[in-house]
Structures are given as structure tokens and as C-alpha cells.
């Protein structure tokens, strides 16, 4: 049961990070989700990579 609660909490964090990345950098939801999978949950690293990704477009 505890594992399920942690999974749900983590999911909410991911949704919040996706929204933040979309708002601050203009990347897509799919791109933001992929970055979170690759980079993790460090906001500074995510923002840096998202800006780099956006500049490539």
C-alpha cells in the first residue's frame, strides 16, 4: 500500500514539473515528460535541458 501512495505522489510531482517546463520554456508535454525520465526531478537541470531543447527547434 505504501508503495502505491509514493507512486501517486511521484506522479503528481511529474505533472507539476511538466506544467512548469511547458510554461517557462514552451516545450511540449511529451518533451517535458521525456526530459523528466532522462534527467530526473532536479528543476535547474530540467530547465537548462528544456531551454537547450527549445533552442534546437
C-alpha positions in Angstrom: 0.0 0.0 0.0 2.8 2.4 0.9 4.4 1.9 -2.5 1.1 2.9 -4.2 0.9 6.1 -2.3 4.5 7.0 -3.2 3.8 6.3 -6.9 0.8 8.6 -6.8 2.8 11.3 -5.1 5.6 11.0 -7.7 3.0 11.2 -10.5 1.7 14.5 -9.1 5.2 15.8 -8.9 5.8 14.8 -12.6 2.6 16.6 -13.7 3.7 19.7 -11.8 7.1 19.6 -13.4 5.6 19.1 -16.9 3.4 22.1 -16.4 6.3 24.3 -15.1 8.5 23.3 -18.1 5.8 24.0 -20.6 5.1 27.4 -19.1 8.7 28.5 -18.6 10.2 27.1 -21.8 7.4 26.4 -24.3 8.3 22.8 -24.9 5.6 20.2 -25.4 4.1 18.0 -22.8 5.7 14.9 -24.4 9.1 16.6 -24.5 8.8 17.6 -20.9 7.8 14.1 -19.8 10.8 12.6 -21.7 13.2 15.1 -20.1 11.9 14.1 -16.6 12.5 10.5 -17.4 16.1 11.2 -18.7 17.2 14.0 -16.3 15.2 13.3 -13.1 13.5 15.8 -10.9 16.1 18.5 -10.4 14.4 21.7 -11.6 17.5 23.6 -12.5 18.8 20.7 -14.7 15.3 20.3 -16.3 15.1 24.0 -17.1 18.6 24.0 -18.6 17.9 21.0 -20.8 14.4 22.2 -21.8 15.9 25.6 -22.9 18.6 23.8 -24.8 15.9 21.6 -26.5 13.8 24.6 -27.4 16.7 26.4 -28.9 17.3 23.4 -31.2 13.9 23.8 -32.8 
